[in-house]
């Protein structure tokens, strides 16, 4: 399931019919990024606007660690970002790329309505 984060229906410029959704992962799981969707219609949808039409949210959880040969304390599979870099902004919406710690990679971007 998803939480709707934003859509461009209240945008005063030309509508792109864009919506951004955030996956709601089960307890103990983390999501890899928000989901953006663009409709193919010439007008905004007036129904089913609370969930994307078709998507696959990517969520993961870390299981108990098994020993890795040669490593006494292997690093965790998942790590929180050190910071974020703003990629795009329009009106109240910004898209951010997570800056991962060394030896990790970011697998998605997130949106925010705050700086």
Wavefront OBJ file of the C-alpha trace (Angstrom):
o trace
v 0.000 0.000 0.000
v 1.003 3.631 -0.430
v 0.659 7.075 1.074
v 0.008 9.761 -1.494
v 2.639 12.458 -0.995
v 1.812 14.966 -3.749
v 0.103 15.555 -7.070
v 0.124 18.485 -9.487
v -3.621 19.168 -9.481
v -3.063 22.377 -7.495
v -0.136 23.478 -9.690
v -0.900 26.736 -11.520
v 1.331 25.855 -14.475
v 0.511 23.300 -17.166
v -0.470 20.003 -15.558
v 1.751 16.969 -16.105
v -0.719 14.721 -14.281
v 2.033 13.586 -11.953
v 1.580 11.950 -8.572
v 4.182 10.828 -6.052
v 3.486 7.981 -3.661
v 5.482 6.539 -0.754
v 5.339 2.779 -0.099
v 4.086 1.782 3.345
v 6.264 -1.242 4.099
v 5.320 -3.861 6.668
v 6.782 -3.502 10.162
v 10.533 -4.134 10.162
v 10.951 -3.387 6.429
v 12.405 -0.292 4.701
v 11.484 1.162 1.328
v 14.044 2.117 -1.345
v 12.397 5.263 -2.679
v 9.168 6.998 -3.606
v 7.084 6.113 -6.638
v 6.128 8.681 -9.293
v 3.332 8.039 -11.746
v 2.098 9.973 -14.785
v -1.348 9.347 -16.184
v -2.020 9.119 -19.898
v -5.286 11.056 -19.723
v -5.709 14.687 -20.805
v -7.359 15.576 -17.506
v -6.629 14.621 -13.897
v -8.223 11.432 -12.633
v -11.192 12.029 -10.361
v -11.261 8.523 -8.936
v -8.669 6.020 -7.711
v -6.278 8.941 -7.130
v -5.057 7.553 -3.805
v -3.128 4.551 -5.198
v -0.910 4.149 -8.257
v -2.487 2.272 -11.154
v 0.285 -0.309 -11.427
v 3.534 -0.561 -9.527
v 5.777 -2.816 -7.557
v 7.103 -1.257 -4.341
v 10.589 -2.371 -3.435
v 10.942 -3.002 0.286
v 13.482 -5.043 2.204
v 14.390 -6.091 5.711
v 17.608 -7.332 7.159
v 17.641 -10.880 8.479
v 19.964 -12.225 11.146
v 23.567 -12.055 9.965
v 25.474 -15.192 9.147
v 29.239 -15.190 9.595
v 31.217 -14.200 6.503
v 34.587 -15.857 6.013
v 37.371 -13.485 7.063
v 35.059 -10.879 8.661
v 34.601 -10.751 12.405
v 31.734 -8.225 12.374
v 30.279 -7.820 8.905
v 28.643 -4.435 8.261
v 24.858 -4.270 8.225
v 23.155 -4.836 4.896
v 21.199 -1.574 5.239
v 22.342 1.825 6.423
v 20.659 5.221 6.728
v 21.890 8.038 4.443
v 24.495 10.483 5.757
v 22.757 13.367 3.988
v 20.657 14.220 0.916
v 21.344 16.121 -2.321
v 18.495 18.084 -3.903
v 17.969 16.978 -7.517
v 14.833 18.919 -8.472
v 12.441 21.427 -7.007
v 9.219 23.051 -8.189
v 6.916 24.925 -5.868
v 6.567 23.046 -2.595
v 7.985 19.763 -3.972
v 11.634 18.680 -3.986
v 13.236 15.412 -5.105
v 16.264 14.307 -3.085
v 18.958 11.682 -3.645
v 20.239 10.022 -0.462
v 24.020 10.257 0.121
v 24.934 6.837 1.471
v 27.820 6.030 3.794
v 31.032 4.712 2.226
v 30.639 1.238 0.665
v 26.844 1.648 0.316
v 24.727 2.821 -2.624
v 21.398 4.636 -2.778
v 18.740 2.688 -4.674
v 16.099 5.387 -5.023
v 15.102 8.983 -4.448
v 12.626 10.535 -2.066
v 10.407 13.592 -2.255
v 9.696 16.220 0.330
v 7.494 19.254 0.732
v 9.986 20.733 3.231
v 13.563 21.926 2.788
l 1 2 3 4 5 6 7 8 9 10 11 12 13 14 15 16 17 18 19 20 21 22 23 24 25 26 27 28 29 30 31 32 33 34 35 36 37 38 39 40 41 42 43 44 45 46 47 48 49 50 51 52 53 54 55 56 57 58 59 60 61 62 63 64 65 66 67 68 69 70 71 72 73 74 75 76 77 78 79 80 81 82 83 84 85 86 87 88 89 90 91 92 93 94 95 96 97 98 99 100 101 102 103 104 105 106 107 108 109 110 111 112 113 114 115
